[in-house]
Amino acid sequence: MKKLRELLAKAVPGEWHYDGMHDEITSNQAKNYWVANDICIDEVCEREYDQFGHSYSPTLDLICAMHNALPELLDAWEMVQKIDEWAKTPSGIQSAVTLGGYQYAQFDVEKMIRQWRDAHADTKTD
């Protein structure tokens, strides 16, 4: 997760866009508007082109969606890791904890931790 944060910090900031037609990713914050263009893509599916040579690329759409979602996903992952580590401390779960500006009672935090562990019991982390 640390590597993802480092890469995200070095990448073009802000939201990235894919217009669904051109082999390019754009951003209003990129120096020259394009984050990447003239991309050679190996698509699994056959791409259909219109009369202007435009086609939809699920790969480019996925790259933009992942980049745009990554900051929030990393924040959520870090919060879950902190809760999990905090719950393992000798003092255990205290009477209340503040997460993201919200105050949770002890049973709420315990329930959140149990639900997260149950939902991710088969998931491996880095």
Buried (B, 14 or more C-beta within 10 A) or exposed (E): EEEBEEEEEEBBEEEBBBEEBBBBBBBEEBEEEBBBEEBEEEEEEEEEEEEEEBBBBBBBBEBBEEBEEBEEEBEEEEEBEEBBEBBEEEEEBEEEBEBEEEEBEEEBBBEBBEEEEEEEEEEEEE
